[in-house]
Amino acid sequence: MIIEKRGRFAWLTLADGRQLAVGALRPNIIQVRDGGDLPHSYATVPVAAEDFALTIDETAAGMRLATAAVVVTVDEAGHVDAFYPDGTAMVQDFRGTRTPLVRDTDPQIASAENLDASAVAMQDHSLTDVPGVAPLEIVKTLRPDEHLYGLGDHAGFLDKRGYAWENWNTDEGRPHQEDLARLYKSIPFVIGLTQGRAYGLFVDNTYPTRFDLGKESADYYYIDAAGGKLNYYLFAGPAMTDVAEAYTTLTGTTPLPQKWTLGYQQSRFSYASEKVVRDLAAKMRALNIPCDAIHLDIDYMDGFRVFTADPKRFPQMKGMIADLKQAGIKVVTIIDPGVKVDKQYAIYEDGLVKHVFATNPDGTPYVNTVWPGKAVYPDFGNPAVRTWWGQNQQFLTDLGVAGVWNDMNEPAGFDGPIPDDTVFSDNGQPSTALAMHNVFGQNMAHATYDGLQKLTGKRPFVISRAVYAGAQRYTTVWTGDNRSTWAHLRLALPQLCSLGLSGIPFAGTDIGGFTSDTTAELVTRWLEAALFSPLLRNHSTARSRLQEPWAFGEPTLTIYRKFVELRYHLLDLLYDLFALQPSLPIMRPLVLHYQDDARVQTLNDEYLVGDSLLVAPVVEQGATQRLVYLPAGDWIDFWTGKTIAGAQSIVVDAPLDHLPLFVKAGSLLPWRPLTQSVDVATETTLTFRCYGQAGAYTHYQDDGEDFAYQDGAYNLYEVRFDGDQASVALTRQGYPHPYQTITVETAGQDHVFYYVPEARAYRE
Ligand code: GLC
């Protein structure tokens, strides 16, 4: 083996002439890559240079690279193995050949009975069949006890082991369930947990990839790609939180959102006239359902032409938006990528002149059918097209629209898949749909984010259905078209937790379910279950049963209000997590903090908010009790104040109006006064509730809106309690409006602290 050292990388020439490079970006971030040029990465951000110790040595077997966190060896045959510094294996290349899955299917009988083959085989983009591209394969050993997490929104359970998953962004109309290989997003990242230690593996490849995670064999898992170059990263634990932090060091963290985006949002396909929207807002206020946004689905547009408004249904849209704003309700509008083919339509004509649309190989614009009928697709891999799309957001921002919801950006096409050889740009250079499909949605969201930022100066609020790894830098996401079924309510929790583990904490699910008809019980349980998902939106499809908070009368309305109010009381907990722990999820599967506990490694129906609040919703029809597993430590029942020892399961009564919540002893929760929407300018007081004997909490405060915090315009508060004693310190002041009073509720008493401006401090 020829080894050439370049900085923190070893460039290797293997016995068969192949070139491979292995290096470290951080002590626990290892890159394994092809020795040739790599394509542009849509996932990664530059990792700031840091000094750390690293050795690269030639050994009898090949090469050995070591940092304080990991040792990587490469042998003459190119096998890459990673070890912890104590010599224990972390993840190793599998030696031997794969044993293809044995299938015994009779295609004729299968089709006669209408058995869906997608559950058992790739339908298209077979990873070995793409002409002209050498398939790429990574095969790693799988340990008997190994659990595998991550992979974005893929359906099924938290533990992805035992299934084969594909990354090919797909508008999936069939019910989402664990035998569905594809969904809307492509996040080729898994976290392995074995023998109490975690590591991560991220394959930065935008082509269709397949992650067979122990379905074919219990001895290995494999990842193959239909194209691209070998390029993957290993993240060394041993803590799963280390892996999550390392992954977001490489792919970026979620920028701080506008605070109101954490409020309740009401949507439907579609609230289709000004009167309907005004009535909806008025009803929210009349019935005291806190609400920060109403979403307008495609029917607000003029014939589904993007960046237009229907002059008949929304003749005074600007005025309507301004009036709603007065009531504290913002308007978010949907925008799809498909631009209607219409000679009379300015966006289409302008786009044609500027050559912004993807083309057939012969250079003519590629046309498919989406909501507006025949439509063309902006070539978002071209930075100039992103700028053009960003500028077009001005139509919306001029109306006062506060957020943009990007849909159908897999991209979807009603005429069938976009041919693989359709010409899309890759960072400005001609490429193909095959290579760029999986980043189409991401690039659309990126364009929207940049456009909104330039136009408004505010933190952009973008929601996207299709994304690739690293999307958290630009957009929040939702889990697409779920159904109003209990199975989909159960699915929502592992989906949201998996998105969090995949670097995307700002996610939500259509509360109540999108298609089919919900029930009073289901929509109630759904709100309870998703109550701490950062994106809290009730959304449903056309012609389905109405599911607004009042749709089922009482007692649904009262219960619904109670929980939306609880969300508002605890909203600062979410905002603090975004501000102070940006590299970790908000909704966390228990395994993230209790990885040694076998009881939580496959737990699908509980989650933590941060590390202090445990949520155990009822997700079974008719259930009024449930088993709740509390991990090690003492937990305090949020509703009764009773302390319960952890490391055990308990039976909890949970009638329809009860959401089992437990607070870890030693924690504080920020508790806001109830408001009907988020209005930072009126936030002059805050309460902290103390749980257990002693604890501390850091609270973050800023204007909740723009980027001034990046120049230091924020405050930090350190709140402590010990028994009956409490203290509040303003440890940093950069935002000019500190709270006038802060209350700390300890077990026995309320401590009220007043701000003393001259001292920039709080006195009891
Ligand atoms: C897609 C979206 C859904 C939206 C509908 C109409 O199905 O996933 O949320 O309501 O399109 O725009």
Boltz pocket constraint, residues with backbone or C-beta under 6 A from the ligand:
constraints:
  - pocket:
      binder: B
      contacts: [[A, 268], [A, 269], [A, 297], [A, 298], [A, 334], [A, 407], [A, 408], [A, 465], [A, 480], [A, 481], [A, 539], [A, 540], [A, 541]]
      max_distance: 6.0
